[in-house]
Amino acid sequence: MTPRPKGVYHISAFSWYAFVVMTLAAKDGEELPPGIFVYGGPWKYLTFLNLLLQMLFFGLAAVSDLQDEKNSNNTLNRCPDLIFSVFAFPVGMFVVVLFWAIFAYDRELVYPATIDTFLPPWINHAMHTFVLPLLLGEILVQPHAYPQTKNALATLGLVGIGYLFWILWVYFSAGIWVYPLLGHFSAVGLLGFFCFNMSVVTLLYLLGDKLNSSMKNLQGPDHS
């Protein structure tokens, strides 16, 4: 795909995520459902962190599009590859898959109905649905260079452990679980749920790697 359409895609995706993030940030001063932004505000939710991650990735990708192809190996151009492969794709897909799986079972465990009076349905889909087609579109527009699998999974594991500690910190500091679902687990159950989630993220990373490789093969070595 030529640089111009690729650049338009990246700028459009970045602008979309910036708009969603600013819309959510503007809600912080409104009357909120009980507990939604208590301690840590939106920063305790993986959904919000993922929005920032996606915005960062597409922003860097848009800047990278402006670079001369002769400098394609510089740090700025390698950053989008790393962020997309290790973080943006597996984490973004994980947010979509896990959210809608739990929502279909019992929405009160992950997105209580009281939130509907605060966040309109389109924001819910912006956070939990549109992430998926934008990530798949990125693979179509620009396949990325993936790192060694063991290094990528080790990094993902460290990030996952970091987020788990953040969830526990919020609980022990404020006495609330980031997601109501977590309050239904024992300590052992919580550990098992975390291990299950990391297994899902691992599979999603491998899926991204496979889709990316397949698209590279389809587009041939001359694709830029």
C-alpha positions, 0 to 999 in steps of 0.5 A: 500500500502506498504511503499516502493511504497508509498515512491517512489511515494512521492519522484517522485512527489516531484522531478517533482515539484522541477524540474518545479519550478527550470525551472520557476525560471530559466526563470526569467532572460530571456526577458519576455512578458510585465507585466508577472513578474512585481511587485512580480515576480511569487509570485503573481500567484496562479499557482506558489504558488500552485507549491510550495505548492505541492512540500512542501507537497510531500517533507514532505510526503517523509520525513514522509515515513521514520519515524517509524510507531510507531511514526505515531502520531508525528507532522512530520507525522501529517503535510502531513495530514493537508497540503494535506486535507486543502490546497494541494487538494482543492487549487490544484484542484481549479487551474486546474478547474478554469484555464481550464474553463477560458482558454476554454472561452477566454485564453487571460483572464488568460493565454495570447498567448504571454506567449507561446513564453516564456513558452513551452506547457509542462510547462503550463500542468505541472502547470495546468494539471498534478496537478490533477492526482498527487493529485488523485494518492495521495488519492489512495496511502495514504488516509489522516486524515481530520480535522473537516470540520468547522476548515478546511473551516475557515482556507481556508477562511483566506488563500483566504482572504489573497490572495485577499488582495495580489492581491489588493496590487499588483494592487494598488502598480503597477497598474496591475491585476495579471490576466487580467480577474480581470480588467473586474470586478467592485468592486462589481463584484470582490467581487462576483467573489471572493465569487464564487471562495471560494464556488468552493474551499469549494466544492473541499475540501468536494470532497476531504474529500469524496474521501478520506473517500471512499478510506479508506473504500475500503482499510480497517482499516489495510492500512498504 
